[in-house]
Amino acid sequence: MGARKRKAADARKEEMKTTFLAKLNNCPTSPRKMRLVADMIRGKK
């Protein structure tokens, strides 16, 4: 792997350390309702 690619990969890894993901499967609700819930909890500790 080249130096430039390695630096980009390391920067991506550092950014992902503070990014959290949540995934909900098999829940029969509309995407609009889920987006409202996600907007309410986004940014909270």
C-alpha positions in Angstrom: 0.0 0.0 0.0 1.3 3.4 -0.9 2.0 6.2 1.7 -0.8 8.4 0.4 -3.4 5.6 0.5 -2.2 4.5 4.0 -2.6 8.1 5.3 -6.1 8.3 3.9 -7.0 4.9 5.5 -5.7 6.1 8.8 -7.6 9.3 8.6 -10.8 7.3 7.8 -10.2 5.0 10.8 -9.8 8.0 13.1 -13.0 9.5 11.9 -15.0 6.3 12.3 -13.9 6.1 16.0 -16.3 8.9 16.8 -19.1 7.8 14.4 -21.7 5.4 15.8 -24.1 3.4 13.7 -27.4 1.7 14.7 -29.3 -0.7 12.5 -32.8 -2.0 13.1 -33.9 -5.1 11.2 -37.3 -6.7 10.8 -39.3 -3.8 12.2 -42.3 -3.0 10.0 -42.3 0.8 10.3 -42.0 3.4 7.7 -38.7 5.1 6.9 -40.3 8.5 7.6 -41.2 7.4 11.2 -37.7 6.0 11.8 -36.1 9.2 10.5 -38.2 11.2 13.0 -36.9 9.0 15.8 -33.3 9.2 14.6 -33.6 13.0 14.4 -34.8 13.2 18.0 -31.8 11.2 19.4 -29.1 12.5 17.1 -26.6 14.7 18.9 -27.5 13.4 22.4 -24.9 11.8 24.6 
